[in-house]
């Protein structure tokens, strides 16, 4: 027996309408075409599906069995069709994000808060466990976007520029380096450097300043949370280098000093890596627009 979705829709429509004429009107087809479809279905089943002498037209026991199947299957199919329509129109989708930057949470959450109001049907998640195996995860479609300041030539991946930022030195106002106007690699030799607990290749202070100058700090202390880093720095337990959007508030606090890294001011660019085919999706394009504009407001203290 070969059952098509149109057969299930026919059974349901006739049951709801109570007759062929009204069911044909509901289904936007002629009564003779609907009657022919029912006859063909009954031939396949080898039994009557309707009690035709009754008014309104009733389902037989076999017809009731098929109706139960229709009431179970058709809502799932209709839901899937609606999801596909929404996907085609760009109203829904998935945005799972991996982050190669601990400090990015400071601007990412405000961006996501704006995004969720505009795209409530998009499934958003942050996959922190994939943060440092993120590009292979992007290519395997385990995540949909990677926040990174280290673009790489990867097939099928686009690095969408977001905004520039300055890795900035921050120390206690009691630290000896507070008297300097610019901080260079040699200044770190006798300092405890407080960093996020990631590899040196993920830390701007090493990639842009210390490693090229072949300078080591006196000690390195890994700390998970930005707030704790700033608390330790304010207590003169060490110094740190953080993106400028993170230290926007401490600039006004007398317990801290902030200084540019030198001898030339260090500028980095943050990117959102996506699969090439996803860039044009409406919700992805909107997220990228927000991620370019909102962090700049934080940098400017707005």
N, C-alpha and C positions, 0 to 999 in steps of 0.2 A: 504494500500500500504506500503510495507516494503522496505525502501531505505537503502543501505549500502554505506560506503565510497567508496568501489570499483566501485559502480555504478556511483557515481559522478565523479570519476577519469576516467571512461570509456567515459562518455559523453564529458568531457573536452578534452581527448586525441583525440577522433574521430573528434571533432570540429577543434582542432588545426592541425591535420594531413590531414583532408579532405578526409579520406577513411579508410576502415577497415584494409587494409594491412599495411599501414604505422603506424596506431595507434597500431596495434598488436605488431609491431616491437618496438615502443616506450615503450610499457608496458611489453615487454619481455614475450610474450605469443603467442600461435598460432592464426591464423586468425579464424579458426573454433571455438576455445574456446571463442574468443571475440564475434563472431557472435552469439554463443549460449547464452552468457551472455546478449547481447542486446535483443535477442528474449524473454528471460525470463523477462527482465525489462519491455519490452513493454506489455507482458501479464499482469503484475501487474498493469501497468498504464491503460490498456484497450484502448490504442491508439498508433499510430506510433509516434516514437520520431525522426525519420529521413525521409527525402525525398530521397528514394533510387535511383530514376531514374535520379537524378541530378549528375553532375560531376563538381567540387568536391562534395562529399556527404554533404548535408545540413541538418541542424536541422529543424524539424517541429516547429510549434508554441509551442507545448507541450515540445519538446526538448529544445527550447530556454528558457522556464521557468525553466527547470531543470538545464540548463547551468548557469543561473543566481544564482541559489542556490549553485551550485558547486563553482562558482567563489567567492562567499561570505564565504562559509564554509571551503573549502579546504585550503586556505591560513592560516586560524586560526588553523586548525588541524596541518598543516605542521610546523607552528611556535611553537606550543605546543610540537610536536615531537622533534624539534630541541632543545628546552629548556630541555626536558627530557634527550636527548642524552648528552647535556652539563652537566646536573646534574650528570648523571652516570659517566661521565669522570672526574668530579670534576672541570670543568672549570668555573662554575657559581654557585651561591647560595646566601645565606643571612648571613650577619655578623652584627647583631645589638648588641651593647655593652652597658652594664650598669656599672657604675663606683662607687665604694664606697670610692674613694680617690680623693679629689679635686686636689691635687698636681700631679696626674697621667697624667693630660693633657700635662705636660711638656715633657714627653717622648712618650706619646701615639700618638700625632700628627705626629712626625717624623716617627714612625713605620707605621702609616696608609698611609703616603705619599709614602713610599717604597712599601707597600702592594698594593696600587691601581695601580701602574705601572705593577706589576706582575699579578694581578687578576682584570682587568678592568670590567669584567662582574659580579663580586660579588657586591651585594647591601650592602653598608656599612652605618651604622647610629649609633649615640650615643644617647641613651635614658636617658637623664639626669633626667627626671621626675621620673624614676623608680629606682634611685640610692639607695634608702634606703628601697625598698621593692623588691630588685632585685632577690633574690634566688627563691621566689615563682614565679616571672615573668619568670625566667629561666625554671622552671619546667613546667609552662604553655605554654612554647614556644613563649612567647612574646618577649624575647631577647634570644640571642644565646651564649653570653659570659659575665661573670661578673668579673671585676677586684676587688680583695679583698685581704686583709691581715688577714682575719678571717675565716679560713676554718671550715666547719661544716659537720657533717655526714648526708648527704642528699641522699635519694634513687635516683639512676639514674643519679647522678651528680659526675663528676670527678674534683678534684682540681689539676690543672696542675701547678707545681712550676715554677715561672719565674726567680726571682733573689732575693738576699738578699740586704737589705739596712739598714742604720743606721739612726734612728731618731736623729737629731742633734740640739743642742741648738744654737740659734743665738741671739745676742744682739748688742746694740750700743757699740762702743769702749769707750764711755763715761760712760757706766753703771758700777756700782760697782762690778758686777760679772765678768767683763772683766779680773780681776786680777786672777781669779781661772783657774785651768787647767782642772777641771772636775766639772760638775754641778750635784748636788744631789737634792732630793725632798725638803729638808729644805730650799734650796736656793730660792724657788719660793714663800715662805710665804709673802715676802714684795714686790712682783713683779706683775705688770699687765701682764697677759698672753694673748697674741693675738692668736686666733685660727680660724680655719674655722667654719662656723655656722652649726655644726653637733653635734650629741649627744656625750657625753663623751666616750661612748663605741666604738666610731669610731676614737678617737684621741689617738695616741700613747703616748703622754705625760701623759695622765691620766691612760690608761690601763697598761703601763709599769713602771711608776714612781710614780705619785701622789696618785692614788687610793690605791695601795698596801701599801704605807707609811702613808695613812690617812692624807695627807697634802692638804690644800687648798691654791691657790694663793690669793694674796690680792684682785685681781679682774680678771675677764675674759672678754675680748673684742672680740666679733665675727666679722670677716671680711671675705668677700666673695673671694676676689682676692689675689693671691699670691703676685703680684707686690705691692699691697697696704699694705699687711702685712710687706713686706720688707721695704717699705717707712716709715711706722710708727716705725718699729724697728730702722731703721737708724737715726730717729729723737729722739730716746730715749723715745718714748711714751709707750714702753712695750717691752717684750721679746717674743720669739716664739720658737717652736720646729718643725722643718720641715725635710722631707727626705733629705738625702745627695745629691741626684741629683738636688734638687731645689737650694741649697746654693752653688753650684759649683763656681758661678761667684763672690759672695760676699766674698768668702775667700780671694780674691785678692784686696778687697776694704778696704781701711784704716778706713772707717766709721763703719765697722762691726768687731765683733769677733765671731768665731764659736768654740764650745766646745762639747766634747762627754758627754753623759748622764751616770751617775754612780749610785752606786759605781762600778758596772761592766758595761762595754760597752754594750749598748742595740742593739741587732740585730733583725730585723724583716724580714719576707719573704713575698713576694707578689705572689699571685696566680691568675690564670685565670680559673674560674669555667666554665665548659661546660657540656652539656649533654653527657653521656658516648658514645652514638652512633655517636656523631659528631667529636670526637677526631681524628679519622683516615681520615677524609675528607682532600683531598690534600690542599685546601686553608686554612683550619683551622690549619693544621699542619705547614704550612708556616708562618701563623700569629704568632703562638706560638714560632717558631724559631726566628722570628724577635723580638718578645717581650722579649725574653731571652737575646738577644745580644745587641740591640741598646741602651737600658737604661744603660747598663754597660759602654758604651762609654761616656754617659753623666756624670756618676758618676766619671769617670776618667778624665773628662774635654777634651775629644777628639772631 
